Amino acid sequence: MRVADRIERKLTDALAPTRLRVIDESHLHAGHAGARPEGETHFRVEITTPAFDGLSRVARQRRVYEVLAEELRGPVHALALQTRTPAEEQPG
C-alpha cells in the first residue's frame, strides 16, 4: 500500500474528517535530507474534523502525529499540516 493511502486510511479511521487531502510533495524535496528516489517521504495534509473542536493548533498537530506515529518513524521524513474544524471551514 502506498504511504499516502496509509496516511489517508489512518486519519479517516481515527478522526472521521469531513475533508481530507493528502498531498505527496516529495518531488519538491529531491536531493534534500530524508528524500528517497522513489518518493513518498514529504507530505502535506489538509484535514478538517469535528475531533479538533476545542483543541489548540498544537494539540491538533499532536493528535495527527499520534495517529501517524508509525509512518513518522519510517518512510515519512516531513509532514506539513493544515488542521481545521468544520466551523473554521464556513465562509464569513
PyMOL Python script that loads the backbone (N, CA, C, O; Angstrom):
from pymol import cmd

cmd.read_pdbstr("""\
ATOM      1  N   MET A   1       0.844  -1.185   0.000  1.00  0.00           N
ATOM      2  CA  MET A   1       0.000   0.000   0.000  1.00  0.00           C
ATOM      3  C   MET A   1       0.884   1.241   0.000  1.00  0.00           C
ATOM      4  O   MET A   1       1.871   1.307   0.733  1.00  0.00           O
ATOM      5  N   ARG A   2       0.531   2.216  -0.817  1.00  0.00           N
ATOM      6  CA  ARG A   2       1.277   3.469  -0.863  1.00  0.00           C
ATOM      7  C   ARG A   2       1.200   4.177   0.490  1.00  0.00           C
ATOM      8  O   ARG A   2       0.218   4.043   1.221  1.00  0.00           O
ATOM      9  N   VAL A   3       2.237   4.922   0.804  1.00  0.00           N
ATOM     10  CA  VAL A   3       2.288   5.660   2.066  1.00  0.00           C
ATOM     11  C   VAL A   3       1.125   6.647   2.142  1.00  0.00           C
ATOM     12  O   VAL A   3       0.488   6.761   3.190  1.00  0.00           O
ATOM     13  N   ALA A   4       0.838   7.353   1.066  1.00  0.00           N
ATOM     14  CA  ALA A   4      -0.268   8.318   1.060  1.00  0.00           C
ATOM     15  C   ALA A   4      -1.594   7.634   1.377  1.00  0.00           C
ATOM     16  O   ALA A   4      -2.429   8.196   2.085  1.00  0.00           O
ATOM     17  N   ASP A   5      -1.788   6.432   0.860  1.00  0.00           N
ATOM     18  CA  ASP A   5      -3.024   5.689   1.136  1.00  0.00           C
ATOM     19  C   ASP A   5      -3.108   5.283   2.602  1.00  0.00           C
ATOM     20  O   ASP A   5      -4.184   5.328   3.199  1.00  0.00           O
ATOM     21  N   ARG A   6      -1.979   4.885   3.183  1.00  0.00           N
ATOM     22  CA  ARG A   6      -1.958   4.527   4.608  1.00  0.00           C
ATOM     23  C   ARG A   6      -2.282   5.742   5.466  1.00  0.00           C
ATOM     24  O   ARG A   6      -3.051   5.645   6.422  1.00  0.00           O
ATOM     25  N   ILE A   7      -1.697   6.884   5.125  1.00  0.00           N
ATOM     26  CA  ILE A   7      -1.971   8.118   5.864  1.00  0.00           C
ATOM     27  C   ILE A   7      -3.459   8.441   5.797  1.00  0.00           C
ATOM     28  O   ILE A   7      -4.080   8.733   6.819  1.00  0.00           O
ATOM     29  N   GLU A   8      -4.026   8.388   4.605  1.00  0.00           N
ATOM     30  CA  GLU A   8      -5.447   8.695   4.431  1.00  0.00           C
ATOM     31  C   GLU A   8      -6.328   7.728   5.219  1.00  0.00           C
ATOM     32  O   GLU A   8      -7.278   8.149   5.880  1.00  0.00           O
ATOM     33  N   ARG A   9      -6.021   6.456   5.151  1.00  0.00           N
ATOM     34  CA  ARG A   9      -6.828   5.447   5.851  1.00  0.00           C
ATOM     35  C   ARG A   9      -6.764   5.652   7.359  1.00  0.00           C
ATOM     36  O   ARG A   9      -7.794   5.633   8.033  1.00  0.00           O
ATOM     37  N   LYS A  10      -5.562   5.847   7.890  1.00  0.00           N
ATOM     38  CA  LYS A  10      -5.409   6.006   9.340  1.00  0.00           C
ATOM     39  C   LYS A  10      -6.109   7.264   9.856  1.00  0.00           C
ATOM     40  O   LYS A  10      -6.779   7.223  10.887  1.00  0.00           O
ATOM     41  N   LEU A  11      -5.956   8.367   9.151  1.00  0.00           N
ATOM     42  CA  LEU A  11      -6.601   9.605   9.593  1.00  0.00           C
ATOM     43  C   LEU A  11      -8.119   9.500   9.482  1.00  0.00           C
ATOM     44  O   LEU A  11      -8.839  10.012  10.340  1.00  0.00           O
ATOM     45  N   THR A  12      -8.603   8.850   8.448  1.00  0.00           N
ATOM     46  CA  THR A  12     -10.045   8.666   8.282  1.00  0.00           C
ATOM     47  C   THR A  12     -10.603   7.806   9.407  1.00  0.00           C
ATOM     48  O   THR A  12     -11.632   8.137   9.995  1.00  0.00           O
ATOM     49  N   ASP A  13      -9.929   6.708   9.703  1.00  0.00           N
ATOM     50  CA  ASP A  13     -10.392   5.803  10.758  1.00  0.00           C
ATOM     51  C   ASP A  13     -10.359   6.461  12.141  1.00  0.00           C
ATOM     52  O   ASP A  13     -11.274   6.269  12.941  1.00  0.00           O
ATOM     53  N   ALA A  14      -9.317   7.230  12.419  1.00  0.00           N
ATOM     54  CA  ALA A  14      -9.126   7.790  13.763  1.00  0.00           C
ATOM     55  C   ALA A  14      -9.883   9.096  13.996  1.00  0.00           C
ATOM     56  O   ALA A  14     -10.331   9.359  15.112  1.00  0.00           O
ATOM     57  N   LEU A  15     -10.030   9.920  12.951  1.00  0.00           N
ATOM     58  CA  LEU A  15     -10.532  11.279  13.168  1.00  0.00           C
ATOM     59  C   LEU A  15     -11.810  11.614  12.408  1.00  0.00           C
ATOM     60  O   LEU A  15     -12.354  12.704  12.585  1.00  0.00           O
ATOM     61  N   ALA A  16     -12.299  10.716  11.574  1.00  0.00           N
ATOM     62  CA  ALA A  16     -13.552  10.920  10.813  1.00  0.00           C
ATOM     63  C   ALA A  16     -13.628  12.318  10.203  1.00  0.00           C
ATOM     64  O   ALA A  16     -14.546  13.078  10.514  1.00  0.00           O
ATOM     65  N   PRO A  17     -12.689  12.660   9.352  1.00  0.00           N
ATOM     66  CA  PRO A  17     -12.684  14.011   8.790  1.00  0.00           C
ATOM     67  C   PRO A  17     -13.851  14.267   7.840  1.00  0.00           C
ATOM     68  O   PRO A  17     -14.358  13.356   7.185  1.00  0.00           O
ATOM     69  N   THR A  18     -14.259  15.527   7.787  1.00  0.00           N
ATOM     70  CA  THR A  18     -15.246  15.956   6.801  1.00  0.00           C
ATOM     71  C   THR A  18     -14.544  16.380   5.519  1.00  0.00           C
ATOM     72  O   THR A  18     -15.164  16.449   4.458  1.00  0.00           O
ATOM     73  N   ARG A  19     -13.257  16.660   5.621  1.00  0.00           N
ATOM     74  CA  ARG A  19     -12.422  16.997   4.461  1.00  0.00           C
ATOM     75  C   ARG A  19     -11.015  16.505   4.748  1.00  0.00           C
ATOM     76  O   ARG A  19     -10.483  16.704   5.840  1.00  0.00           O
ATOM     77  N   LEU A  20     -10.416  15.854   3.747  1.00  0.00           N
ATOM     78  CA  LEU A  20      -9.054  15.346   3.912  1.00  0.00           C
ATOM     79  C   LEU A  20      -8.358  15.336   2.566  1.00  0.00           C
ATOM     80  O   LEU A  20      -8.869  14.786   1.591  1.00  0.00           O
ATOM     81  N   ARG A  21      -7.184  15.952   2.525  1.00  0.00           N
ATOM     82  CA  ARG A  21      -6.318  15.897   1.348  1.00  0.00           C
ATOM     83  C   ARG A  21      -4.937  15.479   1.824  1.00  0.00           C
ATOM     84  O   ARG A  21      -4.387  16.064   2.758  1.00  0.00           O
ATOM     85  N   VAL A  22      -4.385  14.469   1.179  1.00  0.00           N
ATOM     86  CA  VAL A  22      -3.024  14.021   1.448  1.00  0.00           C
ATOM     87  C   VAL A  22      -2.242  14.240   0.157  1.00  0.00           C
ATOM     88  O   VAL A  22      -2.517  13.605  -0.861  1.00  0.00           O
ATOM     89  N   ILE A  23      -1.273  15.140   0.209  1.00  0.00           N
ATOM     90  CA  ILE A  23      -0.534  15.550  -0.976  1.00  0.00           C
ATOM     91  C   ILE A  23       0.923  15.139  -0.820  1.00  0.00           C
ATOM     92  O   ILE A  23       1.594  15.535   0.133  1.00  0.00           O
ATOM     93  N   ASP A  24       1.407  14.338  -1.767  1.00  0.00           N
ATOM     94  CA  ASP A  24       2.807  13.924  -1.770  1.00  0.00           C
ATOM     95  C   ASP A  24       3.627  15.043  -2.404  1.00  0.00           C
ATOM     96  O   ASP A  24       3.511  15.300  -3.602  1.00  0.00           O
ATOM     97  N   GLU A  25       4.454  15.704  -1.601  1.00  0.00           N
ATOM     98  CA  GLU A  25       5.296  16.798  -2.073  1.00  0.00           C
ATOM     99  C   GLU A  25       6.758  16.380  -2.184  1.00  0.00           C
ATOM    100  O   GLU A  25       7.649  17.228  -2.239  1.00  0.00           O
ATOM    101  N   SER A  26       6.999  15.093  -2.217  1.00  0.00           N
ATOM    102  CA  SER A  26       8.366  14.573  -2.223  1.00  0.00           C
ATOM    103  C   SER A  26       9.181  15.117  -3.386  1.00  0.00           C
ATOM    104  O   SER A  26      10.372  15.392  -3.235  1.00  0.00           O
ATOM    105  N   HIS A  27       8.557  15.274  -4.534  1.00  0.00           N
ATOM    106  CA  HIS A  27       9.278  15.759  -5.708  1.00  0.00           C
ATOM    107  C   HIS A  27       9.867  17.157  -5.490  1.00  0.00           C
ATOM    108  O   HIS A  27      10.839  17.530  -6.147  1.00  0.00           O
ATOM    109  N   LEU A  28       9.284  17.923  -4.578  1.00  0.00           N
ATOM    110  CA  LEU A  28       9.785  19.262  -4.283  1.00  0.00           C
ATOM    111  C   LEU A  28      11.044  19.228  -3.418  1.00  0.00           C
ATOM    112  O   LEU A  28      11.720  20.244  -3.256  1.00  0.00           O
ATOM    113  N   HIS A  29      11.355  18.062  -2.867  1.00  0.00           N
ATOM    114  CA  HIS A  29      12.470  17.929  -1.927  1.00  0.00           C
ATOM    115  C   HIS A  29      13.558  16.990  -2.427  1.00  0.00           C
ATOM    116  O   HIS A  29      14.400  16.551  -1.643  1.00  0.00           O
ATOM    117  N   ALA A  30      13.554  16.681  -3.700  1.00  0.00           N
ATOM    118  CA  ALA A  30      14.569  15.793  -4.271  1.00  0.00           C
ATOM    119  C   ALA A  30      15.960  16.331  -3.956  1.00  0.00           C
ATOM    120  O   ALA A  30      16.248  17.510  -4.167  1.00  0.00           O
ATOM    121  N   GLY A  31      16.808  15.458  -3.452  1.00  0.00           N
ATOM    122  CA  GLY A  31      18.167  15.838  -3.097  1.00  0.00           C
ATOM    123  C   GLY A  31      18.323  16.385  -1.692  1.00  0.00           C
ATOM    124  O   GLY A  31      19.448  16.573  -1.230  1.00  0.00           O
ATOM    125  N   HIS A  32      17.224  16.645  -1.002  1.00  0.00           N
ATOM    126  CA  HIS A  32      17.275  17.145   0.376  1.00  0.00           C
ATOM    127  C   HIS A  32      17.392  15.980   1.358  1.00  0.00           C
ATOM    128  O   HIS A  32      17.186  14.823   0.993  1.00  0.00           O
ATOM    129  N   ALA A  33      17.720  16.297   2.589  1.00  0.00           N
ATOM    130  CA  ALA A  33      17.819  15.284   3.635  1.00  0.00           C
ATOM    131  C   ALA A  33      16.497  14.542   3.771  1.00  0.00           C
ATOM    132  O   ALA A  33      15.427  15.149   3.773  1.00  0.00           O
ATOM    133  N   GLY A  34      16.586  13.236   3.884  1.00  0.00           N
ATOM    134  CA  GLY A  34      15.402  12.409   4.102  1.00  0.00           C
ATOM    135  C   GLY A  34      14.669  12.024   2.834  1.00  0.00           C
ATOM    136  O   GLY A  34      13.780  11.174   2.879  1.00  0.00           O
ATOM    137  N   ALA A  35      15.012  12.621   1.707  1.00  0.00           N
ATOM    138  CA  ALA A  35      14.333  12.304   0.447  1.00  0.00           C
ATOM    139  C   ALA A  35      14.873  10.983  -0.104  1.00  0.00           C
ATOM    140  O   ALA A  35      16.070  10.703  -0.040  1.00  0.00           O
ATOM    141  N   ARG A  36      13.963  10.192  -0.641  1.00  0.00           N
ATOM    142  CA  ARG A  36      14.351   8.939  -1.295  1.00  0.00           C
ATOM    143  C   ARG A  36      14.001   9.062  -2.773  1.00  0.00           C
ATOM    144  O   ARG A  36      13.042   9.751  -3.121  1.00  0.00           O
ATOM    145  N   PRO A  37      14.754   8.412  -3.641  1.00  0.00           N
ATOM    146  CA  PRO A  37      14.473   8.497  -5.078  1.00  0.00           C
ATOM    147  C   PRO A  37      13.054   8.064  -5.438  1.00  0.00           C
ATOM    148  O   PRO A  37      12.460   8.612  -6.367  1.00  0.00           O
ATOM    149  N   GLU A  38      12.508   7.093  -4.717  1.00  0.00           N
ATOM    150  CA  GLU A  38      11.159   6.601  -5.027  1.00  0.00           C
ATOM    151  C   GLU A  38      10.062   7.506  -4.458  1.00  0.00           C
ATOM    152  O   GLU A  38       8.879   7.258  -4.691  1.00  0.00           O
ATOM    153  N   GLY A  39      10.438   8.546  -3.719  1.00  0.00           N
ATOM    154  CA  GLY A  39       9.455   9.498  -3.198  1.00  0.00           C
ATOM    155  C   GLY A  39       8.756   9.002  -1.951  1.00  0.00           C
ATOM    156  O   GLY A  39       9.275   8.153  -1.226  1.00  0.00           O
ATOM    157  N   GLU A  40       7.566   9.545  -1.709  1.00  0.00           N
ATOM    158  CA  GLU A  40       6.725   9.227  -0.547  1.00  0.00           C
ATOM    159  C   GLU A  40       7.447   9.463   0.782  1.00  0.00           C
ATOM    160  O   GLU A  40       7.417   8.629   1.688  1.00  0.00           O
ATOM    161  N   THR A  41       8.097  10.627   0.867  1.00  0.00           N
ATOM    162  CA  THR A  41       8.805  10.996   2.094  1.00  0.00           C
ATOM    163  C   THR A  41       8.319  12.322   2.682  1.00  0.00           C
ATOM    164  O   THR A  41       8.426  12.541   3.889  1.00  0.00           O
ATOM    165  N   HIS A  42       7.793  13.194   1.847  1.00  0.00           N
ATOM    166  CA  HIS A  42       7.378  14.531   2.258  1.00  0.00           C
ATOM    167  C   HIS A  42       5.910  14.727   1.878  1.00  0.00           C
ATOM    168  O   HIS A  42       5.543  14.613   0.709  1.00  0.00           O
ATOM    169  N   PHE A  43       5.080  15.020   2.875  1.00  0.00           N
ATOM    170  CA  PHE A  43       3.645  15.127   2.632  1.00  0.00           C
ATOM    171  C   PHE A  43       3.072  16.403   3.223  1.00  0.00           C
ATOM    172  O   PHE A  43       3.588  16.948   4.200  1.00  0.00           O
ATOM    173  N   ARG A  44       1.993  16.863   2.606  1.00  0.00           N
ATOM    174  CA  ARG A  44       1.157  17.938   3.150  1.00  0.00           C
ATOM    175  C   ARG A  44      -0.207  17.318   3.397  1.00  0.00           C
ATOM    176  O   ARG A  44      -0.773  16.671   2.516  1.00  0.00           O
ATOM    177  N   VAL A  45      -0.732  17.515   4.597  1.00  0.00           N
ATOM    178  CA  VAL A  45      -2.059  17.010   4.950  1.00  0.00           C
ATOM    179  C   VAL A  45      -2.940  18.192   5.316  1.00  0.00           C
ATOM    180  O   VAL A  45      -2.590  19.010   6.167  1.00  0.00           O
ATOM    181  N   GLU A  46      -4.093  18.267   4.653  1.00  0.00           N
ATOM    182  CA  GLU A  46      -5.108  19.266   4.975  1.00  0.00           C
ATOM    183  C   GLU A  46      -6.304  18.485   5.503  1.00  0.00           C
ATOM    184  O   GLU A  46      -6.910  17.694   4.780  1.00  0.00           O
ATOM    185  N   ILE A  47      -6.635  18.712   6.763  1.00  0.00           N
ATOM    186  CA  ILE A  47      -7.691  17.922   7.401  1.00  0.00           C
ATOM    187  C   ILE A  47      -8.644  18.819   8.177  1.00  0.00           C
ATOM    188  O   ILE A  47      -8.231  19.712   8.916  1.00  0.00           O
ATOM    189  N   THR A  48      -9.933  18.554   7.987  1.00  0.00           N
ATOM    190  CA  THR A  48     -10.997  19.233   8.726  1.00  0.00           C
ATOM    191  C   THR A  48     -11.809  18.159   9.423  1.00  0.00           C
ATOM    192  O   THR A  48     -12.291  17.224   8.783  1.00  0.00           O
ATOM    193  N   THR A  49     -11.965  18.292  10.748  1.00  0.00           N
ATOM    194  CA  THR A  49     -12.707  17.300  11.511  1.00  0.00           C
ATOM    195  C   THR A  49     -13.287  17.902  12.785  1.00  0.00           C
ATOM    196  O   THR A  49     -12.666  18.767  13.402  1.00  0.00           O
ATOM    197  N   PRO A  50     -14.471  17.450  13.180  1.00  0.00           N
ATOM    198  CA  PRO A  50     -15.028  17.882  14.463  1.00  0.00           C
ATOM    199  C   PRO A  50     -14.178  17.417  15.644  1.00  0.00           C
ATOM    200  O   PRO A  50     -14.301  17.962  16.741  1.00  0.00           O
ATOM    201  N   ALA A  51     -13.324  16.423  15.437  1.00  0.00           N
ATOM    202  CA  ALA A  51     -12.456  15.932  16.510  1.00  0.00           C
ATOM    203  C   ALA A  51     -11.499  17.016  17.011  1.00  0.00           C
ATOM    204  O   ALA A  51     -10.937  16.892  18.099  1.00  0.00           O
ATOM    205  N   PHE A  52     -11.314  18.079  16.220  1.00  0.00           N
ATOM    206  CA  PHE A  52     -10.422  19.171  16.617  1.00  0.00           C
ATOM    207  C   PHE A  52     -11.138  20.271  17.397  1.00  0.00           C
ATOM    208  O   PHE A  52     -10.490  21.205  17.869  1.00  0.00           O
ATOM    209  N   ASP A  53     -12.448  20.182  17.540  1.00  0.00           N
ATOM    210  CA  ASP A  53     -13.188  21.202  18.283  1.00  0.00           C
ATOM    211  C   ASP A  53     -12.589  21.384  19.677  1.00  0.00           C
ATOM    212  O   ASP A  53     -12.392  20.413  20.407  1.00  0.00           O
ATOM    213  N   GLY A  54     -12.304  22.626  20.034  1.00  0.00           N
ATOM    214  CA  GLY A  54     -11.791  22.940  21.363  1.00  0.00           C
ATOM    215  C   GLY A  54     -10.307  22.697  21.549  1.00  0.00           C
ATOM    216  O   GLY A  54      -9.780  22.955  22.632  1.00  0.00           O
ATOM    217  N   LEU A  55      -9.611  22.206  20.519  1.00  0.00           N
ATOM    218  CA  LEU A  55      -8.175  21.939  20.634  1.00  0.00           C
ATOM    219  C   LEU A  55      -7.366  23.079  20.035  1.00  0.00           C
ATOM    220  O   LEU A  55      -7.769  23.684  19.042  1.00  0.00           O
ATOM    221  N   SER A  56      -6.226  23.365  20.643  1.00  0.00           N
ATOM    222  CA  SER A  56      -5.310  24.359  20.091  1.00  0.00           C
ATOM    223  C   SER A  56      -4.666  23.800  18.829  1.00  0.00           C
ATOM    224  O   SER A  56      -4.764  22.605  18.550  1.00  0.00           O
ATOM    225  N   ARG A  57      -4.014  24.661  18.077  1.00  0.00           N
ATOM    226  CA  ARG A  57      -3.313  24.229  16.867  1.00  0.00           C
ATOM    227  C   ARG A  57      -2.270  23.168  17.205  1.00  0.00           C
ATOM    228  O   ARG A  57      -2.138  22.175  16.489  1.00  0.00           O
ATOM    229  N   VAL A  58      -1.541  23.371  18.275  1.00  0.00           N
ATOM    230  CA  VAL A  58      -0.513  22.410  18.689  1.00  0.00           C
ATOM    231  C   VAL A  58      -1.137  21.076  19.084  1.00  0.00           C
ATOM    232  O   VAL A  58      -0.617  20.022  18.719  1.00  0.00           O
ATOM    233  N   ALA A  59      -2.237  21.106  19.821  1.00  0.00           N
ATOM    234  CA  ALA A  59      -2.908  19.865  20.232  1.00  0.00           C
ATOM    235  C   ALA A  59      -3.447  19.108  19.013  1.00  0.00           C
ATOM    236  O   ALA A  59      -3.418  17.878  18.982  1.00  0.00           O
ATOM    237  N   ARG A  60      -3.931  19.832  18.028  1.00  0.00           N
ATOM    238  CA  ARG A  60      -4.408  19.191  16.798  1.00  0.00           C
ATOM    239  C   ARG A  60      -3.268  18.479  16.085  1.00  0.00           C
ATOM    240  O   ARG A  60      -3.406  17.338  15.645  1.00  0.00           O
ATOM    241  N   GLN A  61      -2.147  19.169  15.980  1.00  0.00           N
ATOM    242  CA  GLN A  61      -0.989  18.575  15.316  1.00  0.00           C
ATOM    243  C   GLN A  61      -0.485  17.359  16.079  1.00  0.00           C
ATOM    244  O   GLN A  61      -0.130  16.347  15.474  1.00  0.00           O
ATOM    245  N   ARG A  62      -0.453  17.450  17.391  1.00  0.00           N
ATOM    246  CA  ARG A  62      -0.031  16.293  18.195  1.00  0.00           C
ATOM    247  C   ARG A  62      -0.943  15.097  17.966  1.00  0.00           C
ATOM    248  O   ARG A  62      -0.485  13.955  17.912  1.00  0.00           O
ATOM    249  N   ARG A  63      -2.223  15.366  17.833  1.00  0.00           N
ATOM    250  CA  ARG A  63      -3.186  14.275  17.587  1.00  0.00           C
ATOM    251  C   ARG A  63      -2.887  13.592  16.253  1.00  0.00           C
ATOM    252  O   ARG A  63      -2.904  12.364  16.171  1.00  0.00           O
ATOM    253  N   VAL A  64      -2.617  14.367  15.222  1.00  0.00           N
ATOM    254  CA  VAL A  64      -2.263  13.790  13.913  1.00  0.00           C
ATOM    255  C   VAL A  64      -0.959  13.000  14.027  1.00  0.00           C
ATOM    256  O   VAL A  64      -0.853  11.899  13.487  1.00  0.00           O
ATOM    257  N   TYR A  65       0.034  13.555  14.727  1.00  0.00           N
ATOM    258  CA  TYR A  65       1.306  12.856  14.900  1.00  0.00           C
ATOM    259  C   TYR A  65       1.112  11.520  15.619  1.00  0.00           C
ATOM    260  O   TYR A  65       1.760  10.530  15.278  1.00  0.00           O
ATOM    261  N   GLU A  66       0.227  11.491  16.608  1.00  0.00           N
ATOM    262  CA  GLU A  66      -0.060  10.236  17.319  1.00  0.00           C
ATOM    263  C   GLU A  66      -0.628   9.186  16.362  1.00  0.00           C
ATOM    264  O   GLU A  66      -0.215   8.026  16.382  1.00  0.00           O
ATOM    265  N   VAL A  67      -1.574   9.604  15.533  1.00  0.00           N
ATOM    266  CA  VAL A  67      -2.205   8.680  14.593  1.00  0.00           C
ATOM    267  C   VAL A  67      -1.183   8.154  13.577  1.00  0.00           C
ATOM    268  O   VAL A  67      -1.249   6.995  13.166  1.00  0.00           O
ATOM    269  N   LEU A  68      -0.241   9.011  13.176  1.00  0.00           N
ATOM    270  CA  LEU A  68       0.721   8.642  12.136  1.00  0.00           C
ATOM    271  C   LEU A  68       2.103   8.313  12.687  1.00  0.00           C
ATOM    272  O   LEU A  68       3.094   8.406  11.963  1.00  0.00           O
ATOM    273  N   ALA A  69       2.179   7.932  13.953  1.00  0.00           N
ATOM    274  CA  ALA A  69       3.472   7.682  14.600  1.00  0.00           C
ATOM    275  C   ALA A  69       4.312   6.657  13.835  1.00  0.00           C
ATOM    276  O   ALA A  69       5.517   6.845  13.672  1.00  0.00           O
ATOM    277  N   GLU A  70       3.695   5.595  13.375  1.00  0.00           N
ATOM    278  CA  GLU A  70       4.436   4.548  12.650  1.00  0.00           C
ATOM    279  C   GLU A  70       5.056   5.103  11.367  1.00  0.00           C
ATOM    280  O   GLU A  70       6.218   4.830  11.068  1.00  0.00           O
ATOM    281  N   GLU A  71       4.290   5.872  10.617  1.00  0.00           N
ATOM    282  CA  GLU A  71       4.792   6.446   9.369  1.00  0.00           C
ATOM    283  C   GLU A  71       5.897   7.468   9.631  1.00  0.00           C
ATOM    284  O   GLU A  71       6.855   7.557   8.864  1.00  0.00           O
ATOM    285  N   LEU A  72       5.767   8.234  10.706  1.00  0.00           N
ATOM    286  CA  LEU A  72       6.775   9.240  11.027  1.00  0.00           C
ATOM    287  C   LEU A  72       8.086   8.608  11.505  1.00  0.00           C
ATOM    288  O   LEU A  72       9.145   9.226  11.396  1.00  0.00           O
ATOM    289  N   ARG A  73       8.022   7.407  12.024  1.00  0.00           N
ATOM    290  CA  ARG A  73       9.245   6.671  12.389  1.00  0.00           C
ATOM    291  C   ARG A  73       9.881   6.041  11.170  1.00  0.00           C
ATOM    292  O   ARG A  73      11.080   5.762  11.162  1.00  0.00           O
ATOM    293  N   GLY A  74       9.084   5.816  10.144  1.00  0.00           N
ATOM    294  CA  GLY A  74       9.561   5.079   8.985  1.00  0.00           C
ATOM    295  C   GLY A  74       9.726   5.932   7.750  1.00  0.00           C
ATOM    296  O   GLY A  74      10.643   6.749   7.676  1.00  0.00           O
ATOM    297  N   PRO A  75       8.857   5.754   6.788  1.00  0.00           N
ATOM    298  CA  PRO A  75       9.107   6.373   5.487  1.00  0.00           C
ATOM    299  C   PRO A  75       8.891   7.880   5.421  1.00  0.00           C
ATOM    300  O   PRO A  75       9.473   8.529   4.552  1.00  0.00           O
ATOM    301  N   VAL A  76       8.076   8.471   6.309  1.00  0.00           N
ATOM    302  CA  VAL A  76       7.765   9.894   6.219  1.00  0.00           C
ATOM    303  C   VAL A  76       8.852  10.704   6.925  1.00  0.00           C
ATOM    304  O   VAL A  76       9.109  10.531   8.116  1.00  0.00           O
ATOM    305  N   HIS A  77       9.473  11.583   6.164  1.00  0.00           N
ATOM    306  CA  HIS A  77      10.528  12.436   6.706  1.00  0.00           C
ATOM    307  C   HIS A  77       9.975  13.786   7.160  1.00  0.00           C
ATOM    308  O   HIS A  77      10.441  14.353   8.149  1.00  0.00           O
ATOM    309  N   ALA A  78       8.972  14.301   6.427  1.00  0.00           N
ATOM    310  CA  ALA A  78       8.413  15.614   6.750  1.00  0.00           C
ATOM    311  C   ALA A  78       6.904  15.603   6.525  1.00  0.00           C
ATOM    312  O   ALA A  78       6.400  14.991   5.583  1.00  0.00           O
ATOM    313  N   LEU A  79       6.199  16.298   7.420  1.00  0.00           N
ATOM    314  CA  LEU A  79       4.750  16.346   7.351  1.00  0.00           C
ATOM    315  C   LEU A  79       4.297  17.774   7.651  1.00  0.00           C
ATOM    316  O   LEU A  79       4.455  18.261   8.771  1.00  0.00           O
ATOM    317  N   ALA A  80       3.735  18.438   6.644  1.00  0.00           N
ATOM    318  CA  ALA A  80       3.172  19.781   6.827  1.00  0.00           C
ATOM    319  C   ALA A  80       1.678  19.614   7.067  1.00  0.00           C
ATOM    320  O   ALA A  80       1.011  18.859   6.360  1.00  0.00           O
ATOM    321  N   LEU A  81       1.158  20.315   8.057  1.00  0.00           N
ATOM    322  CA  LEU A  81      -0.244  20.137   8.437  1.00  0.00           C
ATOM    323  C   LEU A  81      -1.043  21.429   8.364  1.00  0.00           C
ATOM    324  O   LEU A  81      -0.567  22.501   8.737  1.00  0.00           O
ATOM    325  N   GLN A  82      -2.267  21.295   7.875  1.00  0.00           N
ATOM    326  CA  GLN A  82      -3.280  22.337   7.973  1.00  0.00           C
ATOM    327  C   GLN A  82      -4.464  21.669   8.657  1.00  0.00           C
ATOM    328  O   GLN A  82      -5.102  20.792   8.076  1.00  0.00           O
ATOM    329  N   THR A  83      -4.760  22.073   9.878  1.00  0.00           N
ATOM    330  CA  THR A  83      -5.805  21.423  10.679  1.00  0.00           C
ATOM    331  C   THR A  83      -6.915  22.427  10.963  1.00  0.00           C
ATOM    332  O   THR A  83      -6.662  23.544  11.414  1.00  0.00           O
ATOM    333  N   ARG A  84      -8.159  22.004  10.689  1.00  0.00           N
ATOM    334  CA  ARG A  84      -9.302  22.886  10.895  1.00  0.00           C
ATOM    335  C   ARG A  84     -10.477  22.119  11.473  1.00  0.00           C
ATOM    336  O   ARG A  84     -10.548  20.893  11.391  1.00  0.00           O
ATOM    337  N   THR A  85     -11.399  22.877  12.063  1.00  0.00           N
ATOM    338  CA  THR A  85     -12.686  22.331  12.462  1.00  0.00           C
ATOM    339  C   THR A  85     -13.687  22.681  11.364  1.00  0.00           C
ATOM    340  O   THR A  85     -13.421  23.574  10.560  1.00  0.00           O
ATOM    341  N   PRO A  86     -14.830  22.000  11.312  1.00  0.00           N
ATOM    342  CA  PRO A  86     -15.845  22.366  10.316  1.00  0.00           C
ATOM    343  C   PRO A  86     -16.278  23.827  10.419  1.00  0.00           C
ATOM    344  O   PRO A  86     -16.535  24.463   9.397  1.00  0.00           O
ATOM    345  N   ALA A  87     -16.363  24.371  11.637  1.00  0.00           N
ATOM    346  CA  ALA A  87     -16.751  25.780  11.805  1.00  0.00           C
ATOM    347  C   ALA A  87     -15.740  26.727  11.154  1.00  0.00           C
ATOM    348  O   ALA A  87     -16.116  27.789  10.658  1.00  0.00           O
ATOM    349  N   GLU A  88     -14.482  26.351  11.154  1.00  0.00           N
ATOM    350  CA  GLU A  88     -13.434  27.176  10.546  1.00  0.00           C
ATOM    351  C   GLU A  88     -13.474  27.119   9.019  1.00  0.00           C
ATOM    352  O   GLU A  88     -12.882  27.967   8.352  1.00  0.00           O
ATOM    353  N   GLU A  89     -14.158  26.137   8.473  1.00  0.00           N
ATOM    354  CA  GLU A  89     -14.303  25.989   7.024  1.00  0.00           C
ATOM    355  C   GLU A  89     -15.427  26.852   6.489  1.00  0.00           C
ATOM    356  O   GLU A  89     -15.480  27.123   5.290  1.00  0.00           O
ATOM    357  N   GLN A  90     -16.334  27.290   7.362  1.00  0.00           N
ATOM    358  CA  GLN A  90     -17.502  28.061   6.932  1.00  0.00           C
ATOM    359  C   GLN A  90     -17.075  29.456   6.461  1.00  0.00           C
ATOM    360  O   GLN A  90     -16.252  30.106   7.106  1.00  0.00           O
ATOM    361  N   PRO A  91     -17.639  29.912   5.334  1.00  0.00           N
ATOM    362  CA  PRO A  91     -17.297  31.267   4.866  1.00  0.00           C
ATOM    363  C   PRO A  91     -17.856  32.334   5.803  1.00  0.00           C
ATOM    364  O   PRO A  91     -18.891  32.160   6.447  1.00  0.00           O
ATOM    365  N   GLY A  92     -17.130  33.436   5.850  1.00  0.00           N
ATOM    366  CA  GLY A  92     -17.617  34.591   6.604  1.00  0.00           C
ATOM    367  C   GLY A  92     -17.216  34.582   7.993  1.00  0.00           C
ATOM    368  O   GLY A  92     -17.560  35.498   8.740  1.00  0.00           O
TER     369      GLY A  92
END
""", "prot")
cmd.dss("prot")
cmd.show_as("cartoon", "prot")
cmd.util.cbc("prot")
cmd.orient("prot")
